[in-house]
Amino acid sequence: GAGVSQSPRYKVAKRGQDVALRCDPISGHVSLFWYQQALGQGPEFLTYFQNEAQLDKSGLPSDRFFAERPEGSVSTLKIQRTQQEDSAVYLCASSPRTGRNIQETQYFGPGTRLLVL
Amino acid sequence: AQRVTQPEKLLSVFKGAPVELKCNYSYSGSPELFWYVQYSRQRLQLLLRHISRESIKGFTADLNKGETSFHLKKPFAQEEDSAMYYCALSGLTDNAGNMLTFGGGTRLMVKP
């Protein structure tokens, strides 16, 4: 079946520009995660959704970052007034259930590579 | 706070040699540990998790709570094992959505 998809795959933005990154999780997956992966580093957690509810946004680096999942499936990560330090690969992952008391396997998308000039 | 450390950025071995990718973690509760792998031009995918106690593609990893380690091992490396390997931790809590904390990754190169 179809895995997690993300678009665009590559995005070049000028500093100060707003960007929107899209994630299509596996159909029926309840949980959705966003991670940021800077060059040469491991992914770092940004935010988590259970259906349409954003239950954890503790990893968002600033108030320029905003995520939504209004209908509990597709999610968008928006970055306002992009800065050079926002350059990274943004990964989306989904898992079938809520993971309460057990860690569900997370299935990752291919990522969106953002370059801010 | 939870933290995962992979001390080696790069590990280079010859085909047929044993491989050990090191992972150490810090977490005050009861963690679940994972190894994720990313082959060239592919997405990040789960390789194995400690709770399953299984061997995938010849790789095994044992959780050592005393040493807070979860090293990944394979007795005989193959060229197709060349990839980026990430150790990851999730805290088992009663909160929904257990996010993963990743190490910095180790690039494994298996030379012919």
Boltz contact constraints between the chains, C-beta under 6 A:
constraints:
  - contact:
      token1: [A, 31]
      token2: [B, 97]
      max_distance: 6.0
  - contact:
      token1: [A, 41]
      token2: [B, 104]
      max_distance: 6.0
  - contact:
      token1: [A, 42]
      token2: [B, 86]
      max_distance: 6.0
  - contact:
      token1: [A, 42]
      token2: [B, 102]
      max_distance: 6.0
  - contact:
      token1: [A, 42]
      token2: [B, 103]
      max_distance: 6.0
  - contact:
      token1: [A, 42]
      token2: [B, 104]
      max_distance: 6.0
  - contact:
      token1: [A, 42]
      token2: [B, 105]
      max_distance: 6.0
  - contact:
      token1: [A, 43]
      token2: [B, 102]
      max_distance: 6.0
  - contact:
      token1: [A, 45]
      token2: [B, 99]
      max_distance: 6.0
  - contact:
      token1: [A, 48]
      token2: [B, 97]
      max_distance: 6.0
  - contact:
      token1: [A, 48]
      token2: [B, 99]
      max_distance: 6.0
  - contact:
      token1: [A, 50]
      token2: [B, 96]
      max_distance: 6.0
  - contact:
      token1: [A, 50]
      token2: [B, 97]
      max_distance: 6.0
  - contact:
      token1: [A, 55]
      token2: [B, 97]
      max_distance: 6.0
  - contact:
      token1: [A, 98]
      token2: [B, 96]
      max_distance: 6.0
  - contact:
      token1: [A, 99]
      token2: [B, 96]
      max_distance: 6.0
  - contact:
      token1: [A, 99]
      token2: [B, 97]
      max_distance: 6.0
  - contact:
      token1: [A, 99]
      token2: [B, 98]
      max_distance: 6.0
  - contact:
      token1: [A, 100]
      token2: [B, 96]
      max_distance: 6.0
  - contact:
      token1: [A, 103]
      token2: [B, 32]
      max_distance: 6.0
  - contact:
      token1: [A, 103]
      token2: [B, 90]
      max_distance: 6.0
  - contact:
      token1: [A, 103]
      token2: [B, 98]
      max_distance: 6.0
  - contact:
      token1: [A, 105]
      token2: [B, 46]
      max_distance: 6.0
  - contact:
      token1: [A, 108]
      token2: [B, 43]
      max_distance: 6.0
  - contact:
      token1: [A, 108]
      token2: [B, 44]
      max_distance: 6.0
  - contact:
      token1: [A, 110]
      token2: [B, 43]
      max_distance: 6.0
